[in-house]
Amino acid sequence: MRKSTYPSETNSIGGRIRARRMDLGLSLKEVADKVKTKEGVLNEGYLHSIETNKKMPSIEVAAKICTELGLDFKPIRNAIAIKNLQKVAASNGFIFKTEFLEKLFANPKGFIKELKDDENKYEQRIKERKIETQKQFKKYIISAQISPGSKIDLVSGYKKPSLK
């Protein structure tokens, strides 16, 4: 029988599960024997792999472990969903920061509203820049006072001397 050590990091999925199990004074075998899966009783080695973050449990297995340990399932479920989403995204060439996804899972409606607000602010800044650029261009044209025979290069903005 393995002697478990208390996890130094309890923010991970496995760390949370192991810390709770140890706080309750339960062995790996005791928890594994109580958790029923589709295949039967949970394997002690598999539970150890979950606790040491070597394996990622399915949502269903995690829910059963959390129920058995009286552990809040929502943070575990969100963490599993985030890991799975990052894995799928990475396989398609995308990268999502964990903080971004945690914020999304914590408050989906508020997060989406925040994204829409940011998008609206961005669009407003672009409109303001366009207006400012148009104003600056008009001022430039007016202040240049194109003299007869000279031309303004609109790409560089420099006044070209006349060819007389």
TORDODO-62321 format. One record per residue: residue number from 1; x, y, z of N, C-alpha, C, O in turn. Coordinates in pm, whole numbers, plus 32768, in hexadecimal, padded with zeros to 4 digits. Example, Ala and Ser with C-alpha at 12.3 -4.5 7.8 and 13.67 -1.06 7.14 Angstrom:
2
   seq    npx    npy    npz   capx   capy   capz    cpx    cpy    cpz    opx    opy    opz
     1   8527   7DC7   830C   84CE   7E3E   830C   8528   7EB6   830C   8590   7EB4   834E
     2   8505   7F1F   82C4   8557   7F96   82CA   850A   8003   8313   853D   8072   8324
***
This chain:
164
   seq    npx    npy    npz   capx   capy   capz    cpx    cpy    cpz    opx    opy    opz
     1   8054   7F89   8000   8000   8000   8000   8058   807C   8000   80B8   8087   804D
     2   8035   80DA   7FA7   8081   8157   7F9D   805E   81B5   800F   7FEC   81BB   803D
     3   80C1   81FE   803B   80AA   8265   80A0   809F   82EA   8056   80FF   8319   8019
     4   802A   8327   805D   8013   83A5   8018   804D   8419   8066   804A   841B   80E1
     5   8082   8479   801C   80B0   84F5   805B   804E   8563   8036   8013   8562   7FCB
     6   803F   85C0   8092   7FE1   862E   807A   8013   8681   8004   808A   869F   7FFC
     7   7FBA   86A7   7FA8   7FE6   86F0   7F31   801A   877B   7F54   7FE0   87C2   7FA6
     8   8087   87A1   7F14   80BE   8827   7F2C   806E   8890   7EDF   806F   8906   7F03
     9   802A   8865   7E78   7FDD   88C1   7E22   7F4E   888C   7E1D   7F35   8821   7DE7
    10   7EF1   88D8   7E57   7E66   88A9   7E5E   7E09   88F1   7DFE   7D8F   88E8   7E0B
    11   7E40   8938   7D9E   7DEB   897C   7D3B   7DD0   8924   7CC2   7D73   893F   7C75
    12   7E1F   88BB   7CB1   7E0A   8862   7C3F   7D95   8803   7C5E   7D6B   87F8   7CD1
    13   7D64   87C2   7BF9   7CF6   8763   7C0A   7D20   86F4   7C6B   7CDD   86DA   7CCE
    14   7D91   86B5   7C4D   7DC2   8648   7CA1   7DE3   8676   7D2E   7DC7   8630   7D8F
    15   7E1F   86EC   7D38   7E43   8722   7DBB   7DCA   873A   7E13   7DCE   871F   7E8B
    16   7D5E   876B   7DD8   7CE3   8782   7E25   7CA9   86FE   7E57   7C80   86F1   7ECA
    17   7CA7   869B   7DFC   7C6E   8619   7E20   7CC2   85D7   7E8D   7C8B   85A5   7EF0
    18   7D46   85D6   7E7C   7D9E   8596   7EDF   7D95   85DE   7F66   7D8C   859C   7FCE
    19   7D97   8663   7F65   7D90   86AE   7FE4   7D0F   868D   802E   7D11   8678   80A8
    20   7C9F   8688   7FE6   7C1F   866B   8027   7C1D   85DB   805F   7BF0   85C3   80CF
    21   7C50   857E   800F   7C54   84F2   803C   7CA7   84E6   80BB   7C80   84A3   811B
    22   7D1A   8528   80BC   7D73   8520   8130   7D38   8569   81A8   7D48   853D   821A
    23   7CF3   85DA   818F   7CB1   8622   81FD   7C49   85C9   8241   7C32   85D2   82BA
    24   7C09   8573   81F1   7BA4   8517   8227   7BE2   849A   8263   7B9C   8448   82A0
    25   7C65   8489   8253   7CAA   8415   828A   7C8E   8394   823F   7C96   8328   8279
    26   7C6E   839E   81BF   7C4E   8328   816F   7CC6   82FC   811C   7D17   834F   80F2
    27   7CD1   827C   8105   7D3C   8247   80B0   7D0D   8247   801F   7C95   8255   8003
    28   7D6B   8238   7FC4   7D48   822C   7F36   7CE6   81B9   7F21   7C83   81C7   7EDA
    29   7D04   8148   7F5E   7CB0   80D0   7F4E   7C23   80E8   7F80   7BC2   80BD   7F40
    30   7C15   812B   7FF2   7B8F   8144   802A   7B3B   8198   7FCA   7AC5   817B   7FB5
    31   7B77   8200   7F91   7B2D   8256   7F34   7B11   820B   7EB2   7AA1   820D   7E7F
    32   7B78   81C9   7E7D   7B69   8181   7DFE   7AFC   8116   7E08   7AAF   8104   7DAA
    33   7AF4   80D0   7E78   7A8F   8068   7E89   7A00   80A0   7E90   79A1   805A   7E6C
    34   79F2   811B   7EBC   796C   8157   7EC9   793B   8197   7E47   78C3   81A9   7E34
    35   7997   81BA   7DEF   7971   81FF   7D72   7952   8196   7D08   79A9   814A   7CDE
    36   78D4   8194   7CDC   78A7   8136   7C76   78A8   817D   7BEE   7873   81EB   7BDF
    37   78E5   813B   7B8C   78E6   816F   7B02   789A   810E   7AA9   786A   80A6   7AD7
    38   788F   8130   7A2A   784C   80D7   79CB   7891   804E   79C6   7850   7FE7   79B4
    39   7914   8050   79D6   7963   7FD5   79D1   7965   7F8B   7A56   799C   7F1C   7A5D
    40   792C   7FC4   7ABD   792F   7F85   7B42   796A   7FE5   7BA8   7950   805D   7BA5
    41   79BA   7FAE   7C02   79F9   7FFE   7C6B   7A73   8045   7C30   7AB9   800F   7BD9
    42   7A8C   80BF   7C5F   7AFF   810D   7C31   7B80   80C8   7C5B   7B8C   8097   7CCB
    43   7BDF   80C5   7C02   7C60   8087   7C1C   7CB4   80E3   7C74   7CBB   815C   7C5B
    44   7CF4   80AB   7CDB   7D47   80F9   7D37   7DBB   813E   7CEE   7DDC   81B1   7D0D
    45   7DF7   80F9   7C8F   7E66   8133   7C41   7E39   81A9   7BEC   7E81   820B   7BDD
    46   7DBF   819D   7BB5   7D89   820B   7B65   7D6E   8285   7BBD   7D8B   82F6   7B96
    47   7D36   826F   7C34   7D1E   82DD   7C92   7DA2   8320   7CB7   7DAA   839A   7CC0
    48   7E0A   82CF   7CCE   7E8E   8307   7CEE   7EC1   835D   7C79   7EFA   83C8   7C8E
    49   7EAC   832E   7BFE   7ED6   837A   7B87   7E8A   83FF   7B7B   7EC2   8463   7B4F
    50   7E0C   83FD   7BA3   7DBD   8479   7BA2   7DF4   84D9   7C0C   7E09   854F   7BF0
    51   7E0B   84A5   7C84   7E3C   84F8   7CF2   7EC6   8533   7CD6   7EE5   85A0   7D07
    52   7F17   84EF   7C89   7F9D   8522   7C6A   7FA0   856B   7BE3   800A   858A   7BAE
    53   7F29   8586   7BAE   7F18   85D2   7B31   7F59   858F   7AB8   7F7E   85D2   7A58
    54   7F66   850D   7ABE   7F9C   84C3   7A4B   7F2C   849D   79EB   7F43   8489   7973
    55   7EB2   8491   7A1F   7E3B   8471   79CE   7DD0   84D8   79EB   7DC4   850D   7A5A
    56   7D80   84F3   7983   7D10   8550   7991   7C90   84FC   7997   7C73   84B1   793A
    57   7C44   8507   7A04   7BC9   84B7   7A0C   7B5F   84EE   79AD   7B62   8564   7988
    58   7B03   8499   7988   7A90   84CA   793C   7A39   851B   799B   7A4A   8513   7A15
    59   79DF   8568   7965   7983   85B8   79B7   7932   855A   7A13   791C   8579   7A88
    60   7906   84E9   79DD   78B4   848C   7A2A   7902   8451   7AA0   78CE   844C   7B10
    61   797C   8425   7A88   79CD   83EC   7AF4   79ED   8457   7B5D   79E7   843D   7BD5
    62   7A0F   84CF   7B2E   7A2D   853C   7B8B   79B4   855C   7BE2   79C2   8576   7C59
    63   793D   855A   7BA5   78C2   8577   7BF1   78AD   850E   7C5E   7886   852F   7CCE
    64   78C7   848F   7C3D   78B5   8424   7CA0   791C   842D   7D11   78FC   8416   7D85
    65   7997   8450   7CED   79FF   8461   7D54   79DA   84D6   7DAF   79E3   84CB   7E2A
    66   79B1   8545   7D74   798C   85BB   7DC3   7916   859D   7E1E   7913   85C9   7E91
    67   78B4   8554   7DEC   7840   852F   7E3D   786D   84DA   7EB5   7842   84F1   7F26
    68   78C2   8479   7E9A   78F3   8420   7F04   7942   846D   7F6E   793B   844D   7FE4
    69   798D   84D2   7F43   79E3   851E   7FA0   799E   859A   7FD9   79D6   85DE   802F
    70   7925   85B8   7FA7   78E0   8631   7FD3   7928   86AF   7FA5   792A   8714   7FEB
    71   7963   86A6   7F2F   79B3   8713   7EF6   795E   8761   7E92   7912   8726   7E46
    72   796B   87E6   7E92   7921   8839   7E32   794A   8812   7DA5   79BF   881B   7D81
    73   78EA   87E8   7D55   7906   87B4   7CCF   791B   8822   7C67   7966   880F   7C08
    74   78DC   8894   7C79   78E0   88FD   7C12   796F   8926   7BEB   798D   8929   7B74
    75   79C9   8946   7C4B   7A52   896C   7C22   7A9C   88FB   7BDB   7AEB   8914   7B80
    76   7A83   887F   7C06   7AC3   880B   7BC6   7A8E   87FC   7B37   7ADA   87E9   7AD9
    77   7A0A   8804   7B29   79CC   87F9   7AA5   7A01   8865   7A47   7A24   8849   79D4
    78   7A09   88E1   7A79   7A3C   894F   7A26   7ACD   8937   79FD   7AF4   8950   798B
    79   7B1D   8907   7A5C   7BAB   88ED   7A3F   7BBA   8881   79D5   7C0F   888C   797C
    80   7B69   8818   79DD   7B6E   87AC   7979   7B42   87E2   78F2   7B81   87C6   788C
    81   7AD6   882F   78F0   7AA3   8868   7872   7B0C   88C4   7834   7B1F   88C3   77BB
    82   7B4F   8914   7887   7BB7   896F   7854   7C29   8920   7817   7C58   8940   77A9
    83   7C57   88B8   785D   7CC5   8865   7828   7C9D   8825   77A4   7CEB   8823   7744
    84   7C23   87EF   779E   7BF4   87B0   7722   7BE8   8815   76B1   7C0C   87F8   763F
    85   7BB4   888C   76D0   7BA6   88F4   766B   7C2E   8921   7638   7C40   8937   75C0
    86   7C8E   8930   7693   7D15   8958   7669   7D55   88EE   7611   7D9B   890E   75B2
    87   7D3C   886F   7631   7D74   8801   75E1   7D3A   8802   7554   7D83   87F5   74F2
    88   7CB6   8812   7549   7C74   8816   74C5   7CA1   8892   7478   7CBE   888A   7401
    89   7CA6   8903   74BC   7CD0   897F   747A   7D5F   8973   7446   7D7C   899A   73D6
    90   7DB8   893C   7499   7E44   892E   7471   7E52   88D2   73F8   7EA5   88EA   73A0
    91   7E00   8869   73F2   7E08   880D   7380   7DD8   8851   7300   7DF4   8820   7292
    92   7D91   88C0   730E   7D62   890C   7299   7DAF   898E   7286   7D86   89E5   7238
    93   7E1E   899C   72CD   7E74   8A10   72BA   7E50   8A8C   730C   7E83   8AF8   72F1
    94   7DF9   8A7D   736F   7DD1   8AEE   73C3   7E09   8ADC   7450   7E21   8A6C   747D
    95   7E1D   8B4C   7493   7E4B   8B48   751E   7DF1   8BA4   7570   7DDF   8C18   754D
    96   7DBA   8B6E   75DB   7D6A   8BBE   7637   7DB3   8BC3   76BC   7DDE   8B5B   76EF
    97   7DC1   8C38   76F4   7DFE   8C43   7778   7D9D   8C0D   77E0   7D24   8C1E   77D5
    98   7DD3   8BCB   7844   7D82   8B8F   78AD   7D2F   8BFA   78F5   7CBB   8BE3   7915
    99   7D6B   8C6F   790E   7D23   8CDA   7955   7CA8   8D05   7906   7C3F   8D20   7940
   100   7CB6   8D0D   7881   7C48   8D32   7829   7BD6   8CCE   7837   7B62   8CF6   7846
   101   7BF6   8C4D   7832   7B90   8BE5   783A   7B54   8BDC   78C6   7ADC   8BC3   78D4
   102   7BA5   8BEF   792E   7B70   8BED   79B7   7B09   8C5B   79C9   7AA1   8C46   7A07
   103   7B27   8CCF   7993   7ACA   8D40   799B   7A49   8D20   7950   79DC   8D40   797F
   104   7A56   8CE1   78DD   79E1   8CBA   788D   798B   8C56   78D8   7911   8C67   78DE
   105   79C8   8BED   7912   797B   8B86   7957   7940   8BB9   79DA   78D5   8B8B   7A03
   106   7983   8C16   7A1C   7952   8C4A   7A9C   78D1   8C9A   7A8C   7877   8C90   7ADF
   107   78C8   8CE9   7A20   7853   8D3E   7A0B   783F   8D52   7975   7863   8DBA   793F
   108   7805   8CEF   7931   77F9   8CF6   789F   77B0   8D72   786C   77DF   8DB4   7810
   109   773D   8D92   78A8   76EF   8E05   7877   773B   8E88   788C   7740   8EDD   7833
   110   7777   8E96   7902   77C3   8F10   7920   783E   8F1C   78C8   7863   8F89   789D
   111   787D   8EAB   78AD   78F5   8EAB   785A   78D4   8ED0   77CB   791B   8F1F   778D
   112   7868   8E98   7796   783F   8EB8   770C   7819   8F4B   7702   783A   8F8D   76A0
   113   77D3   8F7F   7768   77B1   900E   7768   7830   9062   7769   7839   90C7   7722
   114   7892   9038   77B9   7911   9080   77C0   7958   907F   7737   7990   90E4   770D
   115   7955   900D   76F3   7991   9005   766E   794B   9061   760C   798B   90A5   75BC
   116   78C5   9062   7612   7878   90BA   75B9   7896   914D   75D8   78A3   919F   757D
   117   789F   916D   7659   78C0   91F7   7680   794A   921E   764B   795D   928C   7617
   118   79AB   91C1   7658   7A32   91DB   7625   7A2F   91EE   758E   7A74   9246   7559
   119   79E0   919C   7548   79D5   91A8   74B7   7999   922E   7491   79C8   9270   7434
   120   7930   9258   74DA   78F2   92DA   74BF   7954   934C   74D7   7959   93AC   7489
   121   79A2   9343   7545   7A06   93AA   7562   7A6F   93AF   74F4   7A9A   941B   74CB
   122   7A99   9339   74C4   7AFC   9332   745A   7AC6   9372   73DA   7B0B   93C1   739A
   123   7A4A   9350   73B6   7A0D   938A   733E   7A00   9422   734D   7A16   946C   72ED
   124   79DD   9450   73C5   79D1   94E0   73DD   7A58   9524   73CE   7A60   9591   7395
   125   7AC2   94E7   7401   7B49   9520   73F2   7B71   9529   7360   7BAF   958B   7336
   126   7B4F   94C3   7312   7B6F   94C5   7283   7B25   9538   723F   7B5E   9580   71ED
   127   7AA4   9548   7260   7A56   95B6   7225   7A95   963C   724A   7AA2   9695   71F6
   128   7ABA   964A   72CA   7AF7   96C8   72F7   7B7B   96E1   72AE   7B98   9753   7289
   129   7BCB   9679   7299   7C4A   9688   7252   7C33   96AE   71C0   7C7C   9701   7189
   130   7BCD   9673   7181   7BAE   9695   70F6   7B87   9728   70EC   7BB4   9770   7093
   131   7B31   9752   7148   7B06   97DF   7148   7B7D   983A   715F   7B8D   989E   711A
   132   7BD0   9817   71C1   7C47   9868   71DF   7CA5   986B   7167   7CDC   98D4   7146
   133   7CB7   97F9   7126   7D0F   97F2   70B0   7CD6   9849   7040   7D21   9891   6FFD
   134   7C53   9842   702B   7C14   9895   6FC3   7C26   9929   6FE3   7C43   9979   6F89
   135   7C15   994E   7061   7C26   99DA   7089   7CB6   9A07   7071   7CCF   9A74   703D
   136   7D16   99B1   7099   7DA3   99D4   7085   7DC4   99E2   6FF1   7E0E   9A3C   6FC9
   137   7D8C   9989   6F9F   7DA5   998F   6F0F   7D6D   9A11   6ED6   7DAE   9A53   6E85
   138   7CF3   9A36   6EFE   7CB6   9AB2   6ECE   7D0A   9B2B   6EF7   7D1F   9B87   6EA7
   139   7D3A   9B2A   6F75   7D8F   9B98   6FA4   7E0F   9B9F   6F52   7E3E   9C0C   6F30
   140   7E47   9B2C   6F31   7EC3   9B27   6EE4   7EAD   9B62   6E59   7EFC   9BB3   6E29
   141   7E40   9B37   6E1A   7E22   9B68   6D93   7E0D   9BFF   6D97   7E3F   9C48   6D41
   142   7DC1   9C2D   6DFA   7DA6   9CBD   6E04   7E26   9D0A   6E21   7E3F   9D72   6DE5
   143   7E78   9CD6   6E7E   7EF1   9D1D   6EA4   7F5C   9D17   6E37   7FB3   9D6E   6E31
   144   7F56   9CB2   6DE1   7FBB   9CA6   6D78   7FA9   9D13   6D0F   8009   9D3C   6CCE
   145   7F2F   9D41   6D00   7F12   9DAA   6C9C   7F62   9D90   6C1D   7FC6   9DD3   6BFF
   146   7F33   9D2F   6BD6   7F7A   9D05   6B5E   7F8B   9D7D   6B00   7F2B   9DBB   6AD4
   147   8009   9D9B   6AE5   8024   9E0B   6A8B   8020   9DD8   69FB   8036   9D62   69E3
   148   8003   9E31   699B   7FFB   9E08   6910   807D   9DC5   68E4   80EB   9DF6   6901
   149   8070   9D56   689F   80E4   9D10   686B   8122   9CAD   68CA   817D   9C64   68A2
   150   80F4   9CA5   694C   812C   9C43   69A8   80C4   9BD7   69C3   804C   9BEE   69B6
   151   80F3   9B65   69E6   8099   9AF5   6A01   80BF   9AB9   6A89   8132   9AC3   6AB4
   152   805E   9A7C   6AC9   8079   9A38   6B48   8073   99A2   6B2F   8012   996F   6AF7
   153   80DC   995E   6B58   80DF   98CD   6B4F   808B   9899   6BC4   80B3   98A4   6C38
   154   8017   9860   6BA5   7FBB   9836   6C0E   7FEE   97BE   6C5D   7FBE   97A3   6CCB
   155   804E   9776   6C27   8085   9704   6C70   80E4   9734   6CDC   80D8   970C   6D50
   156   8143   978A   6CB6   81A6   97B8   6D18   8179   9835   6D61   81A7   9850   6DD0
   157   811E   9882   6D23   80EF   98FE   6D61   814C   9973   6D49   8135   99DF   6D7E
   158   81B6   995F   6CF8   8213   99CC   6CDF   81E9   9A19   6C63   81B1   99E2   6C04
   159   8205   9A99   6C68   81E7   9AF0   6BF8   8256   9ADE   6B91   82CC   9AE9   6BB0
   160   822D   9AC2   6B16   8290   9AB1   6AAA   82A3   9B39   6A67   8240   9B7F   6A4D
   161   831D   9B5E   6A4A   8333   9BDF   6A06   8300   9BD8   6976   82FB   9B6F   6937
   162   82DA   9C4C   6947   82A8   9C50   68BD   831D   9C37   685E   8391   9C4C   6881
   163   82FD   9C0B   67E9   8362   9BEA   6787   837C   9C5C   6725   83B1   9C43   66B9
   164   835A   9CD7   6746   836F   9D49   66EE   83FE   9D6E   66E3   8420   9DCD   669C
***
